Amino acid sequence: PEDWLCEDGECPEGTPHILQGEEMQKAHRDKVTQYKAGKASNMAQGKRRYDSKQMGFGGQTKPVFHKKAKTTKKITLRLECKECKAKKQLVIKRCKHFELGEKKQKTGGPTY
């Protein structure tokens, strides 16, 4: 379903796809939002292990990553069905700048 995506990092608000339910076998438009990672939990096992290892003397115990190579991020869209509220995610290509919404034509000036 990547044929509806624009080339310059802009994306239409809705995307057609087929629902998987028995009674809903038709194409329709989803509510589209950009995925954003949630806040990291302090109670996750890796965070607890890291914090306990960092306690006390001895300085930094694990390597800190400095060699960042990528200048772009992969964009993930979150699709939500307007009828049954089912959610799925769609990963699209890498881009530096991403805007959600349709292109609006500039008004006021003459069009040639």
PyMOL commands that set and color helices and strands:
alter all, ss='L'
color gray80, all
select helices_A, chain A and resi 2-4+45-54
alter helices_A, ss='H'
color red, helices_A
select strands_A, chain A and resi 10-11+16-18+27-29+31-34+73-80+87-95+99-100
alter strands_A, ss='S'
color yellow, strands_A
deselect
rebuild
show_as cartoon
